């Protein structure tokens, strides 16, 4: 599912390498919190590529979020690359 399938409607939070935004899926109007992780550039150091360790940490976070099943955590839906 590409990013174009969603309408970003506001910021929810920011971290060192990404942000969480409120978005609406265009196909059905469902509301989601989408975590966007920038695996190419560090926003704190302009135009410097992320190190392999940082890319792996971002991918491991995706795997971890996908594996969590708890009534206290919002469901993970999917990850996509855009």
N, CA, C and O atoms as a GROMACS GRO file, in nm:
protein
  328
    1UNK      N    1   0.085  -0.117   0.000
    1UNK     CA    2   0.000   0.000   0.000
    1UNK      C    3   0.090   0.124   0.000
    1UNK      O    4   0.169   0.142   0.093
    2UNK      N    5   0.081   0.209  -0.101
    2UNK     CA    6   0.167   0.328  -0.106
    2UNK      C    7   0.117   0.441  -0.017
    2UNK      O    8   0.001   0.443   0.025
    3UNK      N    9   0.204   0.533   0.010
    3UNK     CA   10   0.172   0.649   0.094
    3UNK      C   11   0.059   0.731   0.034
    3UNK      O   12  -0.016   0.796   0.107
    4UNK      N   13   0.046   0.730  -0.097
    4UNK     CA   14  -0.061   0.806  -0.164
    4UNK      C   15  -0.200   0.758  -0.126
    4UNK      O   16  -0.298   0.829  -0.148
    5UNK      N   17  -0.210   0.637  -0.070
    5UNK     CA   18  -0.339   0.584  -0.027
    5UNK      C   19  -0.388   0.646   0.103
    5UNK      O   20  -0.499   0.617   0.148
    6UNK      N   21  -0.305   0.733   0.164
    6UNK     CA   22  -0.339   0.796   0.290
    6UNK      C   23  -0.335   0.947   0.280
    6UNK      O   24  -0.255   1.003   0.204
    7UNK      N   25  -0.421   1.012   0.356
    7UNK     CA   26  -0.418   1.157   0.369
    7UNK      C   27  -0.366   1.189   0.509
    7UNK      O   28  -0.428   1.152   0.609
    8UNK      N   29  -0.253   1.257   0.514
    8UNK     CA   30  -0.194   1.295   0.643
    8UNK      C   31  -0.272   1.414   0.698
    8UNK      O   32  -0.292   1.514   0.628
    9UNK      N   33  -0.318   1.403   0.824
    9UNK     CA   34  -0.402   1.510   0.877
    9UNK      C   35  -0.344   1.578   1.001
    9UNK      O   36  -0.408   1.668   1.056
   10UNK      N   37  -0.225   1.538   1.046
   10UNK     CA   38  -0.166   1.608   1.160
   10UNK      C   39  -0.053   1.531   1.223
   10UNK      O   40  -0.043   1.410   1.208
   11UNK      N   41   0.032   1.603   1.296
   11UNK     CA   42   0.144   1.542   1.368
   11UNK      C   43   0.099   1.493   1.505
   11UNK      O   44   0.021   1.559   1.573
   12UNK      N   45   0.148   1.376   1.545
   12UNK     CA   46   0.120   1.322   1.677
   12UNK      C   47   0.245   1.318   1.765
   12UNK      O   48   0.235   1.324   1.887
   13UNK      N   49   0.364   1.307   1.703
   13UNK     CA   50   0.487   1.303   1.781
   13UNK      C   51   0.609   1.291   1.691
   13UNK      O   52   0.597   1.254   1.574
   14UNK      N   53   0.726   1.322   1.747
   14UNK     CA   54   0.851   1.316   1.671
   14UNK      C   55   0.961   1.254   1.753
   14UNK      O   56   0.963   1.266   1.876
   15UNK      N   57   1.053   1.186   1.684
   15UNK     CA   58   1.170   1.129   1.747
   15UNK      C   59   1.293   1.163   1.665
   15UNK      O   60   1.287   1.247   1.575
   16UNK      N   61   1.404   1.098   1.694
   16UNK     CA   62   1.530   1.128   1.626
   16UNK      C   63   1.527   1.094   1.477
   16UNK      O   64   1.581   1.169   1.396
   17UNK      N   65   1.465   0.982   1.441
   17UNK     CA   66   1.471   0.936   1.303
   17UNK      C   67   1.335   0.925   1.237
   17UNK      O   68   1.325   0.873   1.125
   18UNK      N   69   1.231   0.971   1.302
   18UNK     CA   70   1.100   0.959   1.241
   18UNK      C   71   0.995   1.037   1.316
   18UNK      O   72   1.024   1.111   1.409
   19UNK      N   73   0.872   1.018   1.272
   19UNK     CA   74   0.760   1.088   1.333
   19UNK      C   75   0.636   1.000   1.326
   19UNK      O   76   0.630   0.903   1.249
   20UNK      N   77   0.536   1.034   1.406
   20UNK     CA   78   0.407   0.966   1.403
   20UNK      C   79   0.304   1.070   1.362
   20UNK      O   80   0.295   1.178   1.419
   21UNK      N   81   0.225   1.034   1.262
   21UNK     CA   82   0.124   1.126   1.209
   21UNK      C   83  -0.013   1.060   1.214
   21UNK      O   84  -0.026   0.938   1.207
   22UNK      N   85  -0.114   1.142   1.226
   22UNK     CA   86  -0.252   1.095   1.213
   22UNK      C   87  -0.283   1.096   1.064
   22UNK      O   88  -0.255   1.194   0.995
   23UNK      N   89  -0.341   0.986   1.015
   23UNK     CA   90  -0.374   0.980   0.873
   23UNK      C   91  -0.505   0.907   0.852
   23UNK      O   92  -0.553   0.834   0.938
   24UNK      N   93  -0.562   0.930   0.734
   24UNK     CA   94  -0.690   0.870   0.696
   24UNK      C   95  -0.666   0.790   0.568
   24UNK      O   96  -0.613   0.842   0.470
   25UNK      N   97  -0.707   0.663   0.570
   25UNK     CA   98  -0.696   0.581   0.449
   25UNK      C   99  -0.805   0.626   0.352
   25UNK      O  100  -0.923   0.624   0.386
   26UNK      N  101  -0.765   0.664   0.234
   26UNK     CA  102  -0.858   0.721   0.136
   26UNK      C  103  -0.966   0.622   0.092
   26UNK      O  104  -1.078   0.664   0.061
   27UNK      N  105  -0.935   0.493   0.088
   27UNK     CA  106  -1.031   0.396   0.036
   27UNK      C  107  -1.154   0.377   0.123
   27UNK      O  108  -1.263   0.350   0.072
   28UNK      N  109  -1.138   0.392   0.256
   28UNK     CA  110  -1.252   0.366   0.344
   28UNK      C  111  -1.268   0.465   0.458
   28UNK      O  112  -1.360   0.450   0.540
   29UNK      N  113  -1.182   0.566   0.467
   29UNK     CA  114  -1.196   0.667   0.571
   29UNK      C  115  -1.148   0.625   0.709
   29UNK      O  116  -1.166   0.698   0.806
   30UNK      N  117  -1.086   0.505   0.720
   30UNK     CA  118  -1.033   0.459   0.849
   30UNK      C  119  -0.921   0.552   0.896
   30UNK      O  120  -0.839   0.597   0.815
   31UNK      N  121  -0.917   0.579   1.026
   31UNK     CA  122  -0.815   0.667   1.084
   31UNK      C  123  -0.706   0.582   1.146
   31UNK      O  124  -0.733   0.484   1.215
   32UNK      N  125  -0.581   0.621   1.120
   32UNK     CA  126  -0.464   0.548   1.170
   32UNK      C  127  -0.361   0.644   1.227
   32UNK      O  128  -0.360   0.762   1.195
   33UNK      N  129  -0.276   0.591   1.312
   33UNK     CA  130  -0.153   0.658   1.351
   33UNK      C  131  -0.044   0.589   1.270
   33UNK      O  132  -0.026   0.468   1.281
   34UNK      N  133   0.029   0.665   1.190
   34UNK     CA  134   0.132   0.608   1.104
   34UNK      C  135   0.269   0.655   1.150
   34UNK      O  136   0.295   0.775   1.160
   35UNK      N  137   0.355   0.559   1.178
   35UNK     CA  138   0.492   0.593   1.215
   35UNK      C  139   0.575   0.594   1.088
   35UNK      O  140   0.583   0.495   1.016
   36UNK      N  141   0.636   0.708   1.061
   36UNK     CA  142   0.721   0.723   0.944
   36UNK      C  143   0.866   0.723   0.992
   36UNK      O  144   0.906   0.808   1.072
   37UNK      N  145   0.944   0.628   0.942
   37UNK     CA  146   1.085   0.618   0.979
   37UNK      C  147   1.168   0.647   0.856
   37UNK      O  148   1.153   0.582   0.753
   38UNK      N  149   1.256   0.744   0.866
   38UNK     CA  150   1.342   0.782   0.755
   38UNK      C  151   1.468   0.696   0.762
   38UNK      O  152   1.553   0.718   0.849
   39UNK      N  153   1.481   0.598   0.671
   39UNK     CA  154   1.597   0.509   0.675
   39UNK      C  155   1.708   0.556   0.582
   39UNK      O  156   1.811   0.490   0.571
   40UNK      N  157   1.689   0.668   0.516
   40UNK     CA  158   1.791   0.716   0.424
   40UNK      C  159   1.876   0.828   0.480
   40UNK      O  160   1.998   0.827   0.464
   41UNK      N  161   1.814   0.925   0.546
   41UNK     CA  162   1.888   1.040   0.594
   41UNK      C  163   1.857   1.069   0.739
   41UNK      O  164   1.743   1.053   0.783
   42UNK      N  165   1.956   1.110   0.812
   42UNK     CA  166   1.937   1.154   0.950
   42UNK      C  167   1.890   1.299   0.945
   42UNK      O  168   1.964   1.384   0.895
   43UNK      N  169   1.771   1.330   0.994
   43UNK     CA  170   1.720   1.467   0.986
   43UNK      C  171   1.801   1.567   1.068
   43UNK      O  172   1.791   1.687   1.046
   44UNK      N  173   1.879   1.518   1.163
   44UNK     CA  174   1.958   1.609   1.246
   44UNK      C  175   2.088   1.650   1.177
   44UNK      O  176   2.145   1.754   1.210
   45UNK      N  177   2.136   1.568   1.083
   45UNK     CA  178   2.258   1.599   1.010
   45UNK      C  179   2.223   1.596   0.862
   45UNK      O  180   2.219   1.488   0.803
   46UNK      N  181   2.198   1.710   0.804
   46UNK     CA  182   2.144   1.716   0.668
   46UNK      C  183   2.233   1.644   0.567
   46UNK      O  184   2.355   1.658   0.567
   47UNK      N  185   2.168   1.566   0.481
   47UNK     CA  186   2.228   1.494   0.370
   47UNK      C  187   2.331   1.390   0.409
   47UNK      O  188   2.408   1.346   0.323
   48UNK      N  189   2.336   1.349   0.533
   48UNK     CA  190   2.424   1.239   0.573
   48UNK      C  191   2.342   1.112   0.578
   48UNK      O  192   2.239   1.108   0.645
   49UNK      N  193   2.387   1.009   0.508
   49UNK     CA  194   2.313   0.883   0.507
   49UNK      C  195   2.322   0.815   0.642
   49UNK      O  196   2.422   0.828   0.713
   50UNK      N  197   2.216   0.743   0.677
   50UNK     CA  198   2.218   0.666   0.801
   50UNK      C  199   2.319   0.553   0.791
   50UNK      O  200   2.341   0.497   0.683
   51UNK      N  201   2.377   0.520   0.901
   51UNK     CA  202   2.470   0.407   0.907
   51UNK      C  203   2.389   0.278   0.900
   51UNK      O  204   2.270   0.275   0.934
   52UNK      N  205   2.456   0.171   0.857
   52UNK     CA  206   2.388   0.040   0.847
   52UNK      C  207   2.327  -0.001   0.980
   52UNK      O  208   2.219  -0.059   0.983
   53UNK      N  209   2.395   0.029   1.090
   53UNK     CA  210   2.343  -0.006   1.223
   53UNK      C  211   2.210   0.063   1.248
   53UNK      O  212   2.117   0.001   1.301
   54UNK      N  213   2.198   0.191   1.210
   54UNK     CA  214   2.074   0.265   1.231
   54UNK      C  215   1.963   0.213   1.140
   54UNK      O  216   1.847   0.205   1.183
   55UNK      N  217   1.996   0.176   1.016
   55UNK     CA  218   1.896   0.116   0.927
   55UNK      C  219   1.845  -0.015   0.985
   55UNK      O  220   1.725  -0.042   0.985
   56UNK      N  221   1.938  -0.096   1.034
   56UNK     CA  222   1.898  -0.224   1.093
   56UNK      C  223   1.812  -0.204   1.217
   56UNK      O  224   1.718  -0.280   1.239
   57UNK      N  225   1.843  -0.103   1.298
   57UNK     CA  226   1.761  -0.072   1.415
   57UNK      C  227   1.618  -0.035   1.373
   57UNK      O  228   1.522  -0.078   1.437
   58UNK      N  229   1.605   0.043   1.266
   58UNK     CA  230   1.471   0.081   1.218
   58UNK      C  231   1.395  -0.042   1.170
   58UNK      O  232   1.276  -0.057   1.200
   59UNK      N  233   1.461  -0.130   1.096
   59UNK     CA  234   1.395  -0.252   1.047
   59UNK      C  235   1.360  -0.346   1.162
   59UNK      O  236   1.255  -0.411   1.159
   60UNK      N  237   1.446  -0.354   1.262
   60UNK     CA  238   1.416  -0.437   1.379
   60UNK      C  239   1.296  -0.383   1.456
   60UNK      O  240   1.218  -0.460   1.511
   61UNK      N  241   1.282  -0.250   1.461
   61UNK     CA  242   1.166  -0.192   1.528
   61UNK      C  243   1.038  -0.232   1.457
   61UNK      O  244   0.937  -0.261   1.521
   62UNK      N  245   1.041  -0.234   1.325
   62UNK     CA  246   0.923  -0.276   1.248
   62UNK      C  247   0.889  -0.421   1.279
   62UNK      O  248   0.773  -0.455   1.301
   63UNK      N  249   0.991  -0.506   1.281
   63UNK     CA  250   0.968  -0.647   1.313
   63UNK      C  251   0.911  -0.664   1.453
   63UNK      O  252   0.820  -0.744   1.476
   64UNK      N  253   0.965  -0.586   1.547
   64UNK     CA  254   0.919  -0.594   1.685
   64UNK      C  255   0.773  -0.549   1.696
   64UNK      O  256   0.692  -0.616   1.760
   65UNK      N  257   0.739  -0.436   1.633
   65UNK     CA  258   0.601  -0.388   1.638
   65UNK      C  259   0.505  -0.489   1.577
   65UNK      O  260   0.393  -0.507   1.626
   66UNK      N  261   0.548  -0.555   1.471
   66UNK     CA  262   0.462  -0.654   1.405
   66UNK      C  263   0.440  -0.777   1.493
   66UNK      O  264   0.338  -0.844   1.480
   67UNK      N  265   0.534  -0.806   1.583
   67UNK     CA  266   0.523  -0.927   1.664
   67UNK      C  267   0.444  -0.908   1.794
   67UNK      O  268   0.406  -1.007   1.857
   68UNK      N  269   0.419  -0.786   1.834
   68UNK     CA  270   0.351  -0.760   1.961
   68UNK      C  271   0.201  -0.790   1.950
   68UNK      O  272   0.135  -0.746   1.856
   69UNK      N  273   0.150  -0.865   2.046
   69UNK     CA  274   0.006  -0.888   2.056
   69UNK      C  275  -0.031  -0.869   2.202
   69UNK      O  276  -0.007  -0.956   2.286
   70UNK      N  277  -0.090  -0.753   2.231
   70UNK     CA  278  -0.125  -0.720   2.369
   70UNK      C  279  -0.252  -0.637   2.370
   70UNK      O  280  -0.272  -0.554   2.281
   71UNK      N  281  -0.338  -0.657   2.469
   71UNK     CA  282  -0.459  -0.574   2.477
   71UNK      C  283  -0.428  -0.430   2.516
   71UNK      O  284  -0.516  -0.344   2.508
   72UNK      N  285  -0.304  -0.402   2.557
   72UNK     CA  286  -0.266  -0.269   2.600
   72UNK      C  287  -0.194  -0.188   2.493
   72UNK      O  288  -0.156  -0.073   2.516
   73UNK      N  289  -0.176  -0.248   2.376
   73UNK     CA  290  -0.104  -0.182   2.267
   73UNK      C  291  -0.193  -0.181   2.144
   73UNK      O  292  -0.257  -0.281   2.112
   74UNK      N  293  -0.198  -0.069   2.076
   74UNK     CA  294  -0.276  -0.057   1.953
   74UNK      C  295  -0.220  -0.154   1.850
   74UNK      O  296  -0.099  -0.176   1.844
   75UNK      N  297  -0.306  -0.211   1.770
   75UNK     CA  298  -0.265  -0.311   1.672
   75UNK      C  299  -0.170  -0.256   1.566
   75UNK      O  300  -0.181  -0.140   1.524
   76UNK      N  301  -0.078  -0.340   1.525
   76UNK     CA  302   0.008  -0.314   1.411
   76UNK      C  303  -0.068  -0.361   1.288
   76UNK      O  304  -0.123  -0.471   1.288
   77UNK      N  305  -0.072  -0.280   1.183
   77UNK     CA  306  -0.146  -0.320   1.063
   77UNK      C  307  -0.052  -0.369   0.954
   77UNK      O  308  -0.066  -0.482   0.908
   78UNK      N  309   0.044  -0.287   0.911
   78UNK     CA  310   0.136  -0.328   0.807
   78UNK      C  311   0.249  -0.227   0.796
   78UNK      O  312   0.243  -0.117   0.849
   79UNK      N  313   0.352  -0.269   0.726
   79UNK     CA  314   0.465  -0.180   0.695
   79UNK      C  315   0.476  -0.173   0.544
   79UNK      O  316   0.450  -0.270   0.474
   80UNK      N  317   0.514  -0.058   0.496
   80UNK     CA  318   0.539  -0.045   0.352
   80UNK      C  319   0.651   0.053   0.329
   80UNK      O  320   0.680   0.138   0.413
   81UNK      N  321   0.712   0.040   0.215
   81UNK     CA  322   0.826   0.121   0.175
   81UNK      C  323   0.780   0.216   0.068
   81UNK      O  324   0.720   0.175  -0.030
   82UNK      N  325   0.808   0.345   0.086
   82UNK     CA  326   0.766   0.443  -0.014
   82UNK      C  327   0.879   0.538  -0.043
   82UNK      O  328   0.864   0.629  -0.125
   0.00000   0.00000   0.00000
